[in-house]
Amino acid sequence: MITLIRLYMIKAKEIKYKLVFWEIVDTIIAELAKHPEEIEKKLADSVVKLIISNKGNSEVKL
């Protein structure tokens, strides 16, 4: 049976992990917002790679 103190400690740890996660997400988004042209360049490169790889695999094999 979980005591009240143990339940409090578990909930506090859950909240701590959630806060750390959202802090990391926040810093990543802030860094992305500072350099939008780099993001655009990386996205364009990724889309081009996907298109090229899909063209090579689109042949019908019988």
N, C-alpha and C positions, 0 to 999 in steps of 0.2 A: 504494500500500500504506500502510495506516494504521500509524503508529508507536505505540509503547506510550504515549508522552507525549500524543500527540494523542487516542488512545482514552480516556485518563484525563480529559483536559480535556472531551471530549464527554460522558462519563458524569457528570462533576461538574456540568456545565451542566444536564443532564437532571434530576439530583437536586435542584438548586437550583430549577428551575422547578416541580417537583412539590411541594417544600416551600412555595414561595410560594403555589401554588394552594391547598394544604390550609390554610395560614395564613389566607387570605382566606375560605375556607369556614368555618373555625372562628370567625372574628370575626363573620361574618354570622349563624351559628347562635347565638352568644352574645348578639348584639343582639336576635334574635328571641325568645330565652328571657327576656330582661329585660322585654319588653313583649308578653305573650301576648294581651292584650285587643285591641291594635291589629291583630294578625295575624288574630284571629277576625273582627274587623269587616271587614277587607279581603277575607277569604275569603268572608264572607257576601255582600258587595256583588258580588263576581265571580260567585258562583253565581246570584244573582238576575239579573244581566245576561245570563248564559248562558241561563237559563230563559226570560226575556222574548224574547231574540233567537230562540230555537228555536221558540217559540210562533208568532211571526210568519212563520217560514219553513216551518212544518209543513203549510201548505195544499197540497192535491194539485192539480197543474196538468195539465190534459189537452190 
